[in-house]
């Protein structure tokens, strides 16, 4: 699957709209968009576990977890792991 021309012409202003950018912008604006939808558009997904304590602030250097320094972060999700 691919975009044949890579763009469409806007019916309102006549400008050429980049299809990849339009699809990505739309997907990132939709709060209900699942990670799978973003991955299907070519987004990479990284998962890692770090211990966090309530009431403390943390700086997480994403490049330490394999995220490229020039990556555009589309979404960050946090989840509590069940205690064993």
Buried (B, 14 or more C-beta within 10 A) or exposed (E): EEEEEEBEEEEEEEEEBBBEEBBBEEBBEEEEBEEEBBEEBEBEEEEEEEEEEEEEEEEEEBEEEEBEEEEEEBEEEEEEEEEE
